[in-house]
Amino acid sequence: MTTSVSSYPSAERLPLVDDLHGHLVADPYRWLEERDDPRTVAFQQEQNALSAATLAEAPGRAALAAQLHRLIDVGSVSAPAWRANRQFFLRRQPGQEHSVLLVREPDGSERVLLDPIALDASGKTTLDSWVPSREGTRLAYQLSVGGNEESLLHVLDVDTGALLDGPIDRCRYSPVAWLPGGEELFYVRRLAPAEVPADEAMFHRRVRRHRVGTDPDSDELVTGAGMYDDLTFYFGCRVSADGAWLVVDASPGTAPRDSVWIADLAAGTAPTPVLTQDDAVRCTAWVECPPEGPARLFLLTTDGAPRFRLCAADPHAPTREHWQELVAEEPDSVLEGVRLLRAGSRLVLARSRHAVGELHLHEADGSYLRQLPVPGTGSLTGLSVADAHTAGHDSDIWIGYTDFTTPSQVHRIRVSASASDGTDAATLVEAAPGAVDLPELSVQQVQYRSTDGETIRMFLVSAAPLPDRPRPTLLTGYGGFSLSREPGYAASALTWVQAGGVWALPSLRGGGEEGEDWHRAGMRAHKQNVFNDFHCAAEHLVAEGWTTPAQLAIMGGSNGGLLVGAALTQRPDLYRAVVCSAPLLDMVRYELFSLGRTWNDEYGTAADPEELGWLLGYSPYHHVREGTAYPATLFTVFASDSRVDPVHAEKMCAALQHATAAPFDVAPILLRTELDVGHGARSLSRTVTLATDQLAFLAQHTDLRLDAD
């Protein structure tokens, strides 16, 4: 590089210091929070010009982009949702920018129902969610534009493709639950902006009953005791197959506490509480209508079971004292999903054992039968069974599957009547549409100890099972919100390994890989455990000979951006290069931006003196120290991100550029801002472009040859 450190864009440092509960907290770049300030606009433009020019010089970019495109362009396919002999599913063919929603008719013919590119050739429109009616004749779907995730709800006629309803606005994160007949549905819509304070417009959700084709402003409001006590409630809703029961759940923001209500729709009664916030447990509940016998309320819950257990009750007597435990918590696996198989009303349970997917079969009373076959050591990305309106397939299960070297697939498992009848047959129904040629790679799960002695597991993808020499290594992770990072096909990982590197993914505390206790061990006052787990992963890779600090790159996004932000400020000596994407970095003021206040149960709130102490203990923006040689760092943010405001990365970038002692040509600090895209889904071409910039940057600073033969 020829650019000198003096070429960093100027950024005024204000002598602004807040006294927060006795803590003196400096915030020299708060002016960047003023989005229309000419200084902010100039800063963004100059930073983007610098990053574009610098990233364009990275060696091997063309080869990298071509390889990423080949690996991503293989396409994808999802497990089907069955409705009355019809199958609804997603598929992305090679050459397509987005997945397309199709319906497969009983005769095997297929039709496209929704193609985002046909709706918007620019690729900026995304299909956020979709739910067919129980009869398979209507489809509710949600679209958003430009990455803002402000979903608009629509309804179409599956037979004709005609639009029957919509767009209905303010439906971000809305579930849809159809009533039998396809004329009515339950959904969630925010209050109109005029009805709430300006800084609360993103909240105040309401569950509503809607008749297709009518004015949504006249929808019936569903009300139950305490249902709207918290303005940050996120809701789920489910209707039983016979239309007799509605179950609603709610959590305040992302807190691991669910309130649950049940309503007898046949009797016309209001929803009554099953669980409240005071119970402080997670729970997903729904009513099943078995082919024989009465309706049953099922509850998948952490009540007395951090790794989840399955209970059942009479929906007329739904409270905890009436629950019957069907499947107890297991000590080494997390219960993630349940389906009712029509044949014998047997239960199909999806489990994750140390982040690896499994399937198990139980009788209707919960007694264990056997483990069912899955394709390999990977993840179950979907689980479905035939619905009551579908003829045949009473003993069939469909799963979506992927692993580190296998693009998405769909398999059918035909369950035998008993173990003595023979092997439960597993058949590949459909693989990802394209072809991918991968060399033989080693995938393994290793263990190491964290700072406090806790055992942490980590996936390694490499050319060989043992290190032959230290290699450029890309370490990534998440560690938050009980989200699990499980084996899955990733073009970035494969590209890195094929170029001669090593890719590592630890199951950090804060995630859901080992259940709710694992999550709680990495949240709030215990957040530092996550960062310690990550540092110890890096040290393990170095100690075992896989890499060196000079060859170690780290990458994370969103909460994972906070992870790598903390890593680079706490251990700048341990990492050579960093990609920090859509990150949270100012943990003192994060609640003031976008959806920040919905995360304060995960992190804590600066309004509380003790919790402010937790946040100040690791907040990356507040731990930048002048004169420190920081790693090469690329911040990637998205202008339409309505979850994590780009201001986090902008303030952190300015702070690091001012503080770092490392020369620009050795360890540049860059900010890349992308327009018309947000925190979530994006087109294939944008995915390739972003990944090219990220990997080229990391490869350049860890000496990974992307253009080597």
TIROVEX-721377 format. One record per residue (C-alpha): residue number from 1; residue in three letters; x, y, z. Coordinates in steps of 0.02 Angstrom, whole numbers, plus 50000, padded with zeros to 5 digits. Layout:
! residues N
  titi  lumse      u      v      w
   NUM    Ala      X      Y      Z
...
This chain:
! residues 709
  titi  lumse      u      v      w
     1    Met  50000  50000  50000
     2    Thr  50058  50177  49962
     3    Thr  49929  50267  50069
     4    Ser  50002  50340  50229
     5    Val  49919  50347  50400
     6    Ser  49899  50535  50379
     7    Ser  49772  50501  50242
     8    Tyr  49640  50443  50365
     9    Pro  49490  50559  50350
    10    Ser  49487  50691  50484
    11    Ala  49365  50663  50626
    12    Glu  49342  50796  50759
    13    Arg  49368  50736  50938
    14    Leu  49253  50822  51059
    15    Pro  49299  50841  51244
    16    Leu  49130  50766  51289
    17    Val  49124  50669  51452
    18    Asp  48965  50606  51537
    19    Asp  48951  50570  51721
    20    Leu  48848  50411  51726
    21    His  48816  50342  51900
    22    Gly  48985  50408  51954
    23    His  49077  50343  51800
    24    Leu  49161  50474  51690
    25    Val  49126  50411  51514
    26    Ala  49209  50496  51365
    27    Asp  49117  50501  51199
    28    Pro  49224  50605  51079
    29    Tyr  49131  50552  50921
    30    Arg  48951  50574  50976
    31    Trp  48924  50698  50836
    32    Leu  48922  50549  50718
    33    Glu  48753  50505  50792
    34    Glu  48682  50657  50702
    35    Arg  48648  50572  50536
    36    Asp  48612  50731  50437
    37    Asp  48759  50830  50507
    38    Pro  48872  50883  50362
    39    Arg  49021  50818  50461
    40    Thr  48941  50646  50472
    41    Val  48899  50641  50287
    42    Ala  49076  50694  50241
    43    Phe  49150  50565  50359
    44    Gln  49048  50426  50281
    45    Gln  49093  50476  50104
    46    Glu  49278  50493  50140
    47    Gln  49286  50330  50234
    48    Asn  49198  50238  50094
    49    Ala  49315  50312  49965
    50    Leu  49466  50258  50068
    51    Ser  49403  50081  50094
    52    Ala  49353  50060  49912
    53    Ala  49525  50114  49851
    54    Thr  49616  50008  49979
    55    Leu  49513  49851  49955
    56    Ala  49530  49863  49767
    57    Glu  49719  49838  49787
    58    Ala  49704  49673  49880
    59    Pro  49790  49533  49782
    60    Gly  49690  49387  49716
    61    Arg  49522  49475  49715
    62    Ala  49467  49412  49545
    63    Ala  49508  49230  49584
    64    Leu  49425  49247  49753
    65    Ala  49265  49320  49682
    66    Ala  49255  49184  49550
    67    Gln  49278  49046  49677
    68    Leu  49150  49119  49796
    69    His  49026  49135  49654
    70    Arg  49053  48954  49602
    71    Leu  49023  48891  49778
    72    Ile  48872  49000  49815
    73    Asp  48794  48978  49643
    74    Val  48767  48793  49680
    75    Gly  48597  48849  49742
    76    Ser  48485  48786  49881
    77    Val  48324  48695  49920
    78    Ser  48212  48686  50074
    79    Ala  48109  48549  50154
    80    Pro  47927  48559  50098
    81    Ala  47777  48623  50194
    82    Trp  47634  48503  50157
    83    Arg  47458  48570  50132
    84    Ala  47320  48457  50062
    85    Asn  47434  48355  49946
    86    Arg  47528  48511  49890
    87    Gln  47709  48546  49937
    88    Phe  47770  48724  49960
    89    Phe  47958  48750  49960
    90    Leu  48102  48865  49914
    91    Arg  48233  48831  49780
    92    Arg  48373  48937  49711
    93    Gln  48440  48880  49544
    94    Pro  48616  48921  49482
    95    Gly  48610  49096  49410
    96    Gln  48467  49154  49520
    97    Glu  48491  49301  49638
    98    His  48360  49247  49766
    99    Ser  48270  49088  49816
   100    Val  48103  49065  49728
   101    Leu  47946  48999  49813
   102    Leu  47865  48854  49718
   103    Val  47718  48738  49739
   104    Arg  47726  48555  49688
   105    Glu  47558  48485  49639
   106    Pro  47500  48307  49678
   107    Asp  47547  48253  49501
   108    Gly  47726  48311  49528
   109    Ser  47716  48467  49421
   110    Glu  47790  48627  49490
   111    Arg  47742  48810  49478
   112    Val  47827  48969  49534
   113    Leu  47723  49065  49659
   114    Leu  47843  49205  49705
   115    Asp  48006  49258  49625
   116    Pro  48083  49412  49708
   117    Ile  48176  49458  49548
   118    Ala  48016  49451  49447
   119    Leu  47942  49572  49573
   120    Asp  48094  49686  49574
   121    Ala  48234  49665  49447
   122    Ser  48353  49768  49554
   123    Gly  48364  49624  49680
   124    Lys  48324  49741  49825
   125    Thr  48158  49656  49868
   126    Thr  48168  49506  49983
   127    Leu  48042  49373  50030
   128    Asp  48042  49380  50220
   129    Ser  47919  49242  50263
   130    Trp  47774  49141  50193
   131    Val  47635  49030  50261
   132    Pro  47509  48930  50157
   133    Ser  47331  48909  50218
   134    Arg  47285  48738  50286
   135    Glu  47195  48694  50124
   136    Gly  47342  48750  50018
   137    Thr  47232  48869  49920
   138    Arg  47299  49034  49986
   139    Leu  47470  49099  50033
   140    Ala  47514  49236  50156
   141    Tyr  47685  49310  50121
   142    Gln  47789  49459  50175
   143    Leu  47906  49567  50071
   144    Ser  48026  49706  50116
   145    Val  48132  49821  50009
   146    Gly  48309  49888  50021
   147    Gly  48356  49791  50176
   148    Asn  48241  49887  50295
   149    Glu  48150  49727  50350
   150    Glu  47987  49826  50360
   151    Ser  47884  49679  50301
   152    Leu  47725  49708  50202
   153    Leu  47596  49568  50217
   154    His  47507  49503  50062
   155    Val  47390  49359  50021
   156    Leu  47379  49274  49851
   157    Asp  47270  49140  49773
   158    Val  47379  48986  49747
   159    Asp  47277  48924  49598
   160    Thr  47275  49085  49498
   161    Gly  47417  49187  49572
   162    Ala  47297  49333  49596
   163    Leu  47333  49454  49738
   164    Leu  47190  49444  49861
   165    Asp  47251  49560  49997
   166    Gly  47388  49681  50042
   167    Pro  47505  49760  50060
   168    Ile  47473  49777  50247
   169    Asp  47610  49879  50330
   170    Arg  47691  49876  50503
   171    Cys  47705  49685  50499
   172    Arg  47890  49665  50538
   173    Tyr  47924  49497  50624
   174    Ser  47740  49452  50611
   175    Pro  47687  49269  50625
   176    Val  47536  49211  50526
   177    Ala  47414  49079  50586
   178    Trp  47275  49029  50467
   179    Leu  47101  48977  50521
   180    Pro  47025  48830  50425
   181    Gly  46944  48885  50263
   182    Gly  47075  49014  50217
   183    Glu  46960  49162  50244
   184    Glu  47036  49224  50407
   185    Leu  47205  49230  50490
   186    Phe  47291  49293  50647
   187    Tyr  47442  49404  50628
   188    Val  47540  49540  50719
   189    Arg  47542  49724  50672
   190    Arg  47621  49873  50758
   191    Leu  47516  50021  50812
   192    Ala  47515  50166  50691
   193    Pro  47654  50295  50719
   194    Ala  47526  50427  50765
   195    Glu  47469  50320  50912
   196    Val  47638  50305  50999
   197    Pro  47786  50416  51047
   198    Ala  47908  50443  50904
   199    Asp  48047  50343  50988
   200    Glu  47930  50194  51012
   201    Ala  47869  50175  50833
   202    Met  47967  50012  50812
   203    Phe  47874  49930  50957
   204    His  47694  49914  51021
   205    Arg  47643  49756  50926
   206    Arg  47465  49691  50932
   207    Val  47392  49521  50888
   208    Arg  47246  49539  50768
   209    Arg  47117  49433  50680
   210    His  47099  49479  50497
   211    Arg  46975  49430  50363
   212    Val  47060  49423  50193
   213    Gly  47013  49569  50083
   214    Thr  46950  49684  50220
   215    Asp  47024  49845  50288
   216    Pro  47161  49796  50413
   217    Asp  47123  49950  50517
   218    Ser  46958  49866  50562
   219    Asp  47039  49702  50619
   220    Glu  46984  49626  50783
   221    Leu  47111  49651  50923
   222    Val  47154  49494  51020
   223    Thr  47167  49536  51205
   224    Gly  47215  49437  51358
   225    Ala  47271  49480  51535
   226    Gly  47443  49562  51527
   227    Met  47460  49535  51339
   228    Tyr  47517  49712  51303
   229    Asp  47602  49755  51467
   230    Asp  47774  49771  51385
   231    Leu  47796  49882  51233
   232    Thr  47940  49773  51170
   233    Phe  47842  49609  51165
   234    Tyr  47874  49499  51014
   235    Phe  47727  49381  50982
   236    Gly  47702  49210  50910
   237    Cys  47531  49137  50871
   238    Arg  47470  48964  50820
   239    Val  47299  48894  50778
   240    Ser  47254  48710  50796
   241    Ala  47212  48613  50638
   242    Asp  47027  48609  50682
   243    Gly  47023  48796  50714
   244    Ala  46964  48773  50893
   245    Trp  47117  48838  50986
   246    Leu  47230  48990  50975
   247    Val  47395  48994  51070
   248    Val  47490  49158  51086
   249    Asp  47664  49179  51161
   250    Ala  47765  49336  51194
   251    Ser  47938  49382  51254
   252    Pro  47998  49557  51301
   253    Gly  48124  49589  51163
   254    Thr  48246  49445  51156
   255    Ala  48230  49399  51340
   256    Pro  48226  49211  51377
   257    Arg  48055  49226  51460
   258    Asp  47891  49183  51375
   259    Ser  47715  49227  51424
   260    Val  47588  49106  51350
   261    Trp  47400  49123  51327
   262    Ile  47271  49002  51258
   263    Ala  47099  49042  51187
   264    Asp  46954  48924  51155
   265    Leu  46898  48994  50987
   266    Ala  46752  48874  50976
   267    Ala  46683  48942  51139
   268    Gly  46730  49120  51096
   269    Thr  46826  49148  51257
   270    Ala  46967  49274  51278
   271    Pro  47146  49210  51292
   272    Thr  47189  49154  51468
   273    Pro  47366  49147  51540
   274    Val  47463  48984  51542
   275    Leu  47631  49061  51590
   276    Thr  47677  49239  51638
   277    Gln  47840  49336  51645
   278    Asp  47851  49293  51830
   279    Asp  47875  49109  51784
   280    Ala  48039  49159  51697
   281    Val  48047  49010  51577
   282    Arg  48055  48989  51389
   283    Cys  47908  48899  51311
   284    Thr  47836  48865  51140
   285    Ala  47659  48795  51149
   286    Trp  47535  48731  51020
   287    Val  47381  48620  51008
   288    Glu  47384  48458  50907
   289    Cys  47231  48365  50846
   290    Pro  47282  48181  50832
   291    Pro  47189  48066  50711
   292    Glu  47119  47978  50864
   293    Gly  47085  48051  51034
   294    Pro  47059  48227  51102
   295    Ala  47160  48383  51064
   296    Arg  47321  48402  51165
   297    Leu  47417  48556  51215
   298    Phe  47604  48527  51189
   299    Leu  47734  48633  51277
   300    Leu  47919  48635  51233
   301    Thr  47994  48721  51383
   302    Thr  48145  48757  51492
   303    Asp  48036  48744  51648
   304    Gly  48148  48639  51761
   305    Ala  48248  48589  51606
   306    Pro  48381  48708  51534
   307    Arg  48402  48591  51384
   308    Phe  48212  48586  51361
   309    Arg  48082  48452  51395
   310    Leu  47916  48412  51314
   311    Cys  47754  48419  51414
   312    Ala  47571  48398  51369
   313    Ala  47405  48449  51445
   314    Asp  47220  48458  51411
   315    Pro  47195  48629  51328
   316    His  47045  48654  51443
   317    Ala  47165  48639  51593
   318    Pro  47327  48715  51525
   319    Thr  47418  48781  51679
   320    Arg  47578  48707  51749
   321    Glu  47500  48602  51886
   322    His  47410  48503  51750
   323    Trp  47561  48471  51639
   324    Gln  47616  48293  51604
   325    Glu  47799  48269  51559
   326    Leu  47812  48167  51399
   327    Val  47998  48181  51364
   328    Ala  48119  48229  51500
   329    Glu  48273  48338  51478
   330    Glu  48428  48246  51418
   331    Pro  48598  48290  51493
   332    Asp  48697  48304  51330
   333    Ser  48575  48364  51198
   334    Val  48455  48508  51170
   335    Leu  48276  48473  51117
   336    Glu  48243  48592  50972
   337    Gly  48085  48537  50883
   338    Val  47937  48417  50885
   339    Arg  47822  48350  50750
   340    Leu  47673  48233  50766
   341    Leu  47681  48087  50644
   342    Arg  47507  48036  50588
   343    Ala  47547  47851  50595
   344    Gly  47516  47802  50775
   345    Ser  47524  47986  50829
   346    Arg  47709  47957  50864
   347    Leu  47823  48101  50907
   348    Val  47972  48150  50801
   349    Leu  48099  48249  50902
   350    Ala  48240  48354  50830
   351    Arg  48388  48366  50948
   352    Ser  48557  48450  50941
   353    Arg  48701  48360  51026
   354    His  48848  48479  51044
   355    Ala  48781  48575  50893
   356    Val  48757  48419  50784
   357    Gly  48580  48376  50728
   358    Glu  48490  48214  50774
   359    Leu  48315  48140  50753
   360    His  48227  48028  50879
   361    Leu  48062  47935  50879
   362    His  47945  47922  51029
   363    Glu  47774  47848  51059
   364    Ala  47628  47966  51085
   365    Asp  47647  47945  51273
   366    Gly  47829  47999  51262
   367    Ser  47909  47828  51284
   368    Tyr  48069  47813  51183
   369    Leu  48077  47707  51027
   370    Arg  48240  47739  50933
   371    Gln  48355  47859  50844
   372    Leu  48316  47892  50661
   373    Pro  48447  47904  50523
   374    Val  48512  48071  50463
   375    Pro  48635  48097  50320
   376    Gly  48789  48144  50422
   377    Thr  48868  48256  50552
   378    Gly  48775  48413  50511
   379    Ser  48622  48519  50543
   380    Leu  48436  48493  50518
   381    Thr  48375  48649  50429
   382    Gly  48195  48594  50417
   383    Leu  48078  48461  50486
   384    Ser  47905  48426  50414
   385    Val  47772  48292  50407
   386    Ala  47616  48273  50301
   387    Asp  47465  48372  50362
   388    Ala  47293  48301  50399
   389    His  47229  48352  50226
   390    Thr  47366  48255  50133
   391    Ala  47330  48077  50076
   392    Gly  47464  47949  50117
   393    His  47636  47986  50187
   394    Asp  47575  47944  50362
   395    Ser  47747  47874  50408
   396    Asp  47855  47998  50312
   397    Ile  47967  48135  50379
   398    Trp  48053  48267  50273
   399    Ile  48211  48352  50334
   400    Gly  48321  48490  50267
   401    Tyr  48504  48448  50291
   402    Thr  48674  48530  50271
   403    Asp  48850  48515  50338
   404    Phe  49015  48604  50312
   405    Thr  49044  48525  50141
   406    Thr  48866  48485  50086
   407    Pro  48749  48615  50011
   408    Ser  48568  48606  50066
   409    Gln  48475  48444  50033
   410    Val  48303  48370  50066
   411    His  48287  48192  50130
   412    Arg  48133  48086  50163
   413    Ile  48136  47962  50307
   414    Arg  48006  47825  50297
   415    Val  47979  47764  50474
   416    Ser  47947  47578  50494
   417    Ala  47804  47519  50604
   418    Ser  47928  47446  50729
   419    Ala  48114  47421  50747
   420    Ser  48092  47236  50705
   421    Asp  48013  47278  50537
   422    Gly  48181  47332  50468
   423    Thr  48281  47488  50445
   424    Asp  48198  47658  50440
   425    Ala  48233  47707  50260
   426    Ala  48313  47875  50221
   427    Thr  48308  47937  50041
   428    Leu  48385  48090  49959
   429    Val  48237  48180  49881
   430    Glu  48326  48332  49812
   431    Ala  48501  48405  49820
   432    Ala  48552  48583  49788
   433    Pro  48522  48610  49601
   434    Gly  48701  48649  49549
   435    Ala  48860  48548  49555
   436    Val  49009  48586  49665
   437    Asp  49178  48502  49657
   438    Leu  49265  48502  49825
   439    Pro  49429  48420  49871
   440    Glu  49435  48301  50018
   441    Leu  49430  48407  50176
   442    Ser  49446  48366  50360
   443    Val  49302  48416  50474
   444    Gln  49321  48384  50659
   445    Gln  49258  48444  50827
   446    Val  49393  48473  50957
   447    Gln  49388  48525  51139
   448    Tyr  49485  48653  51240
   449    Arg  49473  48737  51409
   450    Ser  49419  48916  51437
   451    Thr  49490  49033  51568
   452    Asp  49379  48965  51707
   453    Gly  49405  48783  51659
   454    Glu  49243  48762  51561
   455    Thr  49255  48640  51415
   456    Ile  49220  48723  51247
   457    Arg  49196  48629  51084
   458    Met  49257  48696  50918
   459    Phe  49234  48641  50737
   460    Leu  49389  48642  50627
   461    Val  49387  48632  50438
   462    Ser  49556  48603  50358
   463    Ala  49647  48511  50221
   464    Ala  49712  48379  50343
   465    Pro  49662  48321  50517
   466    Leu  49829  48370  50594
   467    Pro  49928  48530  50569
   468    Asp  50078  48510  50453
   469    Arg  50132  48690  50483
   470    Pro  50054  48850  50548
   471    Arg  49929  48916  50421
   472    Pro  49822  49071  50400
   473    Thr  49670  49034  50506
   474    Leu  49500  49116  50509
   475    Leu  49415  49107  50680
   476    Thr  49233  49158  50692
   477    Gly  49093  49146  50820
   478    Tyr  48936  49222  50891
   479    Gly  48902  49185  51074
   480    Gly  48736  49270  51109
   481    Phe  48546  49268  51114
   482    Ser  48543  49078  51132
   483    Leu  48578  49064  50945
   484    Ser  48674  48908  50895
   485    Arg  48810  48905  50763
   486    Glu  48793  48732  50689
   487    Pro  48877  48643  50542
   488    Gly  48822  48719  50379
   489    Tyr  48881  48745  50201
   490    Ala  48976  48910  50193
   491    Ala  49062  48969  50035
   492    Ser  49177  49087  50133
   493    Ala  49240  48946  50243
   494    Leu  49269  48829  50097
   495    Thr  49356  48962  49994
   496    Trp  49473  49002  50138
   497    Val  49517  48818  50167
   498    Gln  49539  48780  49982
   499    Ala  49665  48922  49972
   500    Gly  49768  48836  50106
   501    Gly  49694  48906  50266
   502    Val  49605  48836  50418
   503    Trp  49429  48885  50473
   504    Ala  49374  48874  50654
   505    Leu  49204  48892  50739
   506    Pro  49192  48874  50929
   507    Ser  49027  48847  51020
   508    Leu  49043  48996  51136
   509    Arg  48943  49025  51293
   510    Gly  48798  49143  51262
   511    Gly  48741  49032  51119
   512    Gly  48612  48893  51125
   513    Glu  48725  48746  51081
   514    Glu  48714  48674  51257
   515    Gly  48546  48742  51314
   516    Glu  48483  48889  51416
   517    Asp  48612  48876  51555
   518    Trp  48747  48892  51420
   519    His  48659  49047  51356
   520    Arg  48645  49126  51529
   521    Ala  48829  49091  51563
   522    Gly  48870  49215  51424
   523    Met  48745  49355  51452
   524    Arg  48726  49506  51566
   525    Ala  48855  49501  51707
   526    His  48936  49348  51627
   527    Lys  48967  49421  51453
   528    Gln  49156  49418  51478
   529    Asn  49146  49227  51475
   530    Val  49106  49238  51290
   531    Phe  49261  49340  51253
   532    Asn  49369  49227  51361
   533    Asp  49304  49074  51269
   534    Phe  49353  49158  51105
   535    His  49527  49209  51164
   536    Cys  49557  49032  51226
   537    Ala  49503  48963  51058
   538    Ala  49635  49071  50976
   539    Glu  49767  49018  51102
   540    His  49721  48835  51075
   541    Leu  49743  48852  50887
   542    Val  49915  48930  50914
   543    Ala  49969  48803  51046
   544    Glu  49917  48656  50937
   545    Gly  50018  48720  50790
   546    Trp  49873  48766  50676
   547    Thr  49922  48950  50664
   548    Thr  50016  49096  50741
   549    Pro  49953  49266  50800
   550    Ala  50029  49341  50641
   551    Gln  49919  49224  50537
   552    Leu  49760  49231  50639
   553    Ala  49608  49322  50569
   554    Ile  49441  49343  50657
   555    Met  49271  49386  50587
   556    Gly  49098  49412  50663
   557    Gly  48935  49502  50628
   558    Ser  48800  49583  50735
   559    Asn  48825  49511  50911
   560    Gly  48974  49424  50831
   561    Gly  49035  49598  50783
   562    Leu  49031  49643  50967
   563    Leu  49130  49483  50997
   564    Val  49273  49528  50879
   565    Gly  49265  49710  50933
   566    Ala  49297  49655  51112
   567    Ala  49430  49533  51052
   568    Leu  49531  49665  50959
   569    Thr  49526  49787  51106
   570    Gln  49561  49657  51241
   571    Arg  49695  49557  51149
   572    Pro  49764  49659  51004
   573    Asp  49923  49555  51014
   574    Leu  49831  49393  50977
   575    Tyr  49748  49438  50811
   576    Arg  49821  49499  50648
   577    Ala  49664  49550  50552
   578    Val  49481  49580  50593
   579    Val  49318  49594  50497
   580    Cys  49187  49672  50609
   581    Ser  49017  49673  50522
   582    Ala  48857  49763  50575
   583    Pro  48925  49769  50752
   584    Leu  48868  49830  50922
   585    Leu  49017  49927  50993
   586    Asp  48954  50072  51100
   587    Met  48875  49971  51239
   588    Val  48837  50124  51343
   589    Arg  48718  50200  51216
   590    Tyr  48663  50048  51115
   591    Glu  48486  50056  51185
   592    Leu  48459  50226  51102
   593    Phe  48475  50159  50924
   594    Ser  48357  50053  50818
   595    Leu  48302  49896  50911
   596    Gly  48432  49917  51048
   597    Arg  48312  49922  51195
   598    Thr  48247  49749  51149
   599    Trp  48419  49677  51192
   600    Asn  48442  49748  51366
   601    Asp  48395  49583  51447
   602    Glu  48542  49504  51353
   603    Tyr  48671  49637  51393
   604    Gly  48603  49746  51534
   605    Thr  48551  49928  51535
   606    Ala  48656  50084  51561
   607    Ala  48512  50154  51663
   608    Asp  48556  50036  51806
   609    Pro  48718  50076  51900
   610    Glu  48771  49895  51921
   611    Glu  48730  49847  51743
   612    Leu  48821  49999  51675
   613    Gly  48973  49928  51762
   614    Trp  48953  49766  51666
   615    Leu  48940  49860  51501
   616    Leu  49088  49974  51535
   617    Gly  49190  49822  51578
   618    Tyr  49199  49769  51396
   619    Ser  49116  49901  51284
   620    Pro  49241  49904  51138
   621    Tyr  49219  50089  51096
   622    His  49265  50134  51275
   623    His  49419  50021  51278
   624    Val  49515  50097  51132
   625    Arg  49683  50154  51199
   626    Glu  49798  50278  51114
   627    Gly  49968  50213  51063
   628    Thr  49912  50031  51044
   629    Ala  49957  49937  50885
   630    Tyr  49787  49872  50836
   631    Pro  49758  49734  50707
   632    Ala  49708  49775  50529
   633    Thr  49521  49802  50543
   634    Leu  49382  49814  50416
   635    Phe  49210  49871  50474
   636    Thr  49070  49825  50355
   637    Val  48902  49909  50384
   638    Phe  48739  49928  50291
   639    Ala  48650  50093  50271
   640    Ser  48475  50018  50283
   641    Asp  48515  49914  50437
   642    Ser  48366  49939  50552
   643    Arg  48431  49822  50687
   644    Val  48608  49882  50723
   645    Asp  48641  50063  50680
   646    Pro  48800  50091  50576
   647    Val  48847  50228  50699
   648    His  48925  50094  50811
   649    Ala  49055  50052  50680
   650    Glu  49079  50234  50628
   651    Lys  49121  50291  50805
   652    Met  49235  50141  50833
   653    Cys  49323  50167  50666
   654    Ala  49358  50349  50707
   655    Ala  49423  50301  50879
   656    Leu  49539  50166  50813
   657    Gln  49606  50273  50671
   658    His  49651  50406  50798
   659    Ala  49726  50285  50926
   660    Thr  49819  50151  50830
   661    Ala  50008  50149  50829
   662    Ala  50014  50028  50682
   663    Pro  50061  50104  50513
   664    Phe  49923  50108  50383
   665    Asp  50020  49996  50264
   666    Val  50037  49865  50401
   667    Ala  49867  49871  50485
   668    Pro  49740  49989  50406
   669    Ile  49575  50032  50492
   670    Leu  49437  50039  50361
   671    Leu  49250  50070  50355
   672    Arg  49146  50001  50210
   673    Thr  48965  50058  50198
   674    Glu  48844  49974  50079
   675    Leu  48683  50058  50021
   676    Asp  48510  49982  49994
   677    Val  48542  49829  50101
   678    Gly  48514  49790  50284
   679    His  48551  49667  50422
   680    Gly  48467  49516  50342
   681    Ala  48441  49436  50173
   682    Arg  48529  49498  50017
   683    Ser  48548  49447  49835
   684    Leu  48681  49324  49779
   685    Ser  48784  49454  49686
   686    Arg  48788  49568  49839
   687    Thr  48836  49419  49947
   688    Val  48983  49380  49833
   689    Thr  49041  49561  49827
   690    Leu  49037  49581  50016
   691    Ala  49123  49415  50049
   692    Thr  49257  49457  49920
   693    Asp  49301  49618  50009
   694    Gln  49301  49535  50180
   695    Leu  49405  49382  50136
   696    Ala  49526  49477  50024
   697    Phe  49561  49596  50167
   698    Leu  49592  49455  50292
   699    Ala  49695  49354  50170
   700    Gln  49806  49501  50127
   701    His  49851  49530  50309
   702    Thr  49878  49348  50354
   703    Asp  49977  49305  50196
   704    Leu  49850  49184  50126
   705    Arg  49879  49167  49939
   706    Leu  49710  49174  49854
   707    Asp  49779  49162  49678
   708    Ala  49899  49018  49710
   709    Asp  49888  48864  49600
